[in-house]
Amino acid sequence: MNKHPLFMTSLPADEDNEELAALQALAYEGTPLENAQNFKEQGNECFKAKQWKDAKEFYGKGIAVLVKADRERRDPAFKAKVEEEERKKEEEKRKAAAGGDAKAKMEADLENVQAEMPIPHKPAEEEEKKEDELSEEETIKQEASLLETLYCNRAACHLSLANYRSCTLDCAAALRLNPSNLKALYRSGRALLSVSKIAEADDACARGLEIDPNNAALKTLARDLIAKNEEITRKQRAEEARLEKERRKKTLKKAALEARGIKTRATNDPPSMEDACIQLVPDPLDPQSELSFPVMLLYPLKLESDFIKEFRETESVGQHLEYILPDMPWDEDEEYNRPDKVECYMESVTGGLIKVPQKASLLRVLSSGKTEVVDELVRVFVVPKGAKAEGWIKEWKEKKAGEKK
């Protein structure tokens, strides 16, 4: 029983159900105004149940019916094309009925059911009124009013679904039909507010309040607009202040590096150091602060490294080696376990090596003009004293010589 479309409680998985298709076709059997009104009522039922997507679809079908009817009136060629398509469908229906088609059988079933249903008695005056056809002018007026409502209702669905652009488009369509539609102005303003288009939202709200200064929804929207605008203004000022602070920090850092004669260079492939960078400490906005550098201690013969995030200009390499070198897990031969067992080098501006005295401050080394800081990172090579250091230096020179050829 429940497989018959008249008694279905849910849609079947079979999309090719011919009987169901016949039943669905009946939704378009009336006039465009009647069909659109029917879709509107179905949409309203879904909207009440908060079934926004389904409601949107029903309102959309009603809109399509009325837009098509309007186009048929304005464009005779389009109307003729539609009539020809309908004529072909009727012809196919007659042929199908002759061959016992399922759709034809369905329509016959429906006619039988309708014939058996009791028809309530109505006064003769009401029957006559129902039979009277509306004038074309009145029909156009009612269709336009219904189309306005459908656009506005679909806009409400879009607003609930956070389809803000679609909401504003439907509101605009409703307002073209009736510039005084308060619901369309409100929903348009609310959608625009949701995407932080304050000026446009304010315009929609203001237009609505001009029409009805006491409209509660629009007054609430106006308050929300003021609050949102204040929030945006606060954020803009905070961002401007942050950018100005960053600009001043960069300016002071650049001035500090130039005043100390420290050379710097940037490449197209800087290393990832998160928030580590050259900076003035403890206060980056105080010109009297010290410079601090990220420093990478490299152990080329062991392929190991240590990273020092803040190496102050007044500190020496030896000071850091004293707490870093002891108990290195990879130093099995104890060649690095004390500062006096190693030598330190930096790459020179010309690609060679300069020896870094362990007791010399970082500022003294960097301001000598012989080396440079690349990508805001100071690199210090640490190797064991003696033959291993000599062998590594020789290998470095040979490698650099090969690169120059």
N, C-alpha and C positions, 0 to 999 in steps of 0.2 A: 504493500500500500504506500509506504513512505518513499518508494522509488518514483511515484507519479509526481510531476511538478506541482500539482495542486495541493499535495499533502507533505511536501518536503519541509523538513525542519533545518536542513543545512544544504549547502551547495555540494553537488557530487564532484568527485575528482575527475570524472570524464568530461573534458571540455567540449566534446563533440555530441553532447546530449541534445538531439534534435527537438525533443518535446520541450525541454527547458528553453531552448532558443526561441521556440514559438511563443512560449509564455512571456519571455522577455520582450519580444517584438511588440506585444500588446501595450507596452509602456508608451509607445509612440502612436497609438491608434487615434487619439483625440486631436484637438486643435493644438497648435504650438503653445498657446496660452494655458490650456488644460494640462498638457504634458509637462510644461515647465513648472506649473503650480504643484503638480504631483511630485516632481523631483525635489522641489523646495520642501514640501512636507516630509518627505523621506529624509532629506538632509537635516531638517529640524529635529527629527526623532533621534538621529545619530548624534547630533550635536548635544542634545540633552543628556545623552548617555556618555558624553565625552569621547565619542568615537570620531576624533577629528578627521582622520584620513578618509573614513567612509563618508562623513558629512561633506567633506571637500569634493569628493567624487560626484555625489548627487547634485550638489550645487553647480558643479562644472557641467554636468549633463544638461541641467536646466538652462544654463547660459548658452551652451552650444545650440540648443533648440531655438532659442529666441534670436540669437545672432544669425542663424541660418534663415529664419523666417524674415528677418529684416532685410537680409541680403536678397532674398527672393523678390521682395517687394521693390527694391531699388534697382535690381539687375534682371531684366527680362530674360537675357540669355542664360543666366544662372538658374532662373526658375524653370526655363524650358528643359535644361539639362537634368534638373532634379525630377521633373515630371516624367521625363523619358526613362530615368532609372527606376522610378516607382512603377511605371507601366510594365517595364521588363520584369520587375519583381512579381507583379500581379500575374503576368503571363506564366512565369515559372511556377507560381502557386497553383494556378489552374491545372497546369500539366502535372504537377505533383499530386494534386487531389485526384486526378484521373487515374494515376498509377498507385494510389494508396499510400502516399508519402506520410511519414510520421508527423510532420508538422501539420499537414491538413487534418489528420486524425485528431491531433491535439486541439486544433481550433474547433473541430466538431464537438469534442468533449466539452470544451468551454461553453459552446453555445447551448449544449444540453443542460449543463449545470445552471447556466444563467436562466434558461427557460423554466427550470424547476424551482428557482428561488422566488419567494413571494415578493411581489412588488407593492410597496406601501402606497396607500391611496393618498393623493394630494388634491387639494382644491383645484378646480378648473382654472382659476386665475393664475396659480403657480405653474401649472403645466403650460399654459400659454406663454408665461413669462420666460420659461426655460426654452421654449421652442423659438422664441424671437432671437434672431441673430444680432449681435452687437454691430454697430456701424463700424466701418473701417477705421475711422478717426478714433473712436473709443477703444477699439482693439489695440491700435498702435500705442495709445496713451497707457493702457493697462499693461501691455507688454514692456514698455519702457520702465514703468514703475516696478514691475516684477524683476526685470533685468537689473535695475539698480539695487534692489534688495538682495538678489542672488550674488552680485559682485561683493556687496558689503558683508554678506554672510560667509562667503568663501574667504574673504580677507580675515574674518575672525578665526577661521580654521587655520589659515597660514600663520596668524599671530600666535595661536596656541602651539603650533608645530615649530615655531621659531624660524619659519620661512619668511624672513623680514622683507626681502626684496619683492617676493611674490605678493606679500600683503600690501605693500605700497602700490604696486601695479594695479591690484584689484580695487583699492581705494580710489586711485586716480580714475579708473574706469567708472566707478560709481559717481564720483564728483563731476565727471563730464556730463553725466545725465542729470545730476542735481548738485550744484555747487554748495548747497546749504545742508548737505547730509552730515549731520553731527557725528554719527557713528563712524562714517568713513574718515572724517577729519581726526577723530579721536584715535582710531586704530592706526591710521597713517602716522600720526604723531608718536604713538607708543612704539611702533615698529622702528621709526627713525631714531627714537631715543635709545632703543636697544642696541643700535649700531653706532651710537655716539655721534649721530648727525644732529647736533644740537640746534643749529640755525634753522635747518629745514623742519625739524620737529616743532620748534618754537613758532614758526610761521603757520603750520597746520593748527596748532593749539590756539594761537591768537585769532585766526580766522573763525574758529569754532566759538570762542568766547565773545567775539563781536556779534555773533548770531544769538547766542544764549549765554549771557554773563554769569548766570547762576547754575550752569551745568556742572553737577558734582564731579563727574568723571573727568571733565576737562580741567576743572580747578585742581583736582588731584594731580593730573598730568603736569600742569603748570608748576606746581610745587616740586614735583620730581625733576622737572627740567632745571629749575633753579639749583636744586641740590646737586644734580649731575654736573651742571656747569661749574659750580664751585669746586667740586671734586676734581674735574679736569683742569681747572685753573691752578689748583694746589699742586697737582702732579706736574703740570707744565713748569711752574715756578721751581719746584724741587729739581726737575730734570735740568732746567737752565742753570740752577745753582751748582748742580753736580758737574755739568759740562764746563762751567766757568772755573770750578775748583780744579778739574783735571787739566784744563788749559794752563792755569797758573802753575800747577805742579810741574808740567812739562817745561814751561818757560824757565822756572827756577832751576830745574835739573839741568837743562841745556846750558844755562848761564854758569852753573857750578862746574860742569865738566870743562867748559871753555876756559874758565878762570884758572883751573888747575892744569890746563894743557893736556888733558886726557883725550886721546884720539878714539873715535868710535866709528863703526861701520855696520850697515845692515845688509843682509843678503835676502834673496827671494825664498829661502827655505829655512826660516828660523826654527830652533828647537822648541818643543813644547815645555814650558816651565810653569804652567798654571799662572799664579799671580806673582811669581818671582820676577823682579826687575830691578834696574838701578833706581835708587830713590834716596831722598834726603831723610835722615832719621835723627831724632825721634819724630820731628815735625816736618812733613814734606812741604809745608807752606812757609817754613822759616828758613831764610837764606843762610842763617848761621848754623844750621844743622850739618851733620857729617854725611858724606856720601857712603852708601852701602851698595855692594855689588853681589850678584849671584856668582858663585865660584864653583867650578867643576874640577876636582882633583882627579887626574887620569893616571892610571898605572898601566902604561902601554904593554909592558912585558908580561903582565898578568891578565890583561883585558878586563880590568876591574876599574871601578870609579867610586867617588864619594861626592855628594852634592852639599854645598853650604849655601843656604838661602840668603843669609845676610852676613856678608864679610865686610866689616867696616874698613874705611880707608886708613884708619890709624892702626889697624891690627896687622900683624905679620903672618906669613905662611907658617913659620915655626910655631907660633902660638896655637894654631889649629892642628898641626901635625902632632903635637904633644898629647892630645886627647884622642886623636883619630887612629894613629898608627898602632899603639899597643893592642895585642890580642886580635889581630886581623885573622878571621877564620881561614882565609885562603893563603896566608903567609906561613906555609908549613916549614920553610927553611929559615924563617926568622930573618929575612933580608930587609924587612921594612919596619921592624917592630920599634925602632927608635929614630927620631929625627936626624941624629948624627950619622945614621947608616945610609941616608938617601940624599940625592941632589934634586933640585927643582928647576924646571925650565918653562919658558913661555915662547910661543912662536913670535918672531919679529915681524915688523911691517913688510919686510922684503921676502919673508918666507923662510928665514933661517931660524936659529934658536938663540935666546938670551938666557943666561943663568940668573936665577932668582935667589938672592941672598935670603936665607931663612929669617934673619933678624930684621930685614928691611921692611918698612911699612908698605902696604899695598899701594898707597898714594905715591910713594917714592918710585916704585917700579913703573906704575902706569903713567906717571907724569914725565918719565924720562924721554918720551918721544920715540922710543925704540920698538914699542909694541902698541897694539890697539885692542879695544874691546869690540868683539864681533857679536852682533845680535844680543847685546846687553849681557853677555855671558863671558866671564873671565875663565880661561882654561889654563891650568897649571899641570905640567907633566912631572910625575914623580918616578924616579928610577933609582936602583941601588948604586952606590958609589963604586968606582973602580972600573973593571973591564966591561961589566954589563952596561954601565952608563956610556962608556966610550963606544961600545958596539952599537948601541941604540942611536947615538948621535951620528955615527958614520952611516948607518942605514937611512936615517932621516935625510941627510945631505944627498945621498945617492938617489933617493926617491924624488926629492925636489929637483935635482939636476935632470932626472929623466922626464919630469913633467914640463920642463922648460924647452926640451928639444922638440 
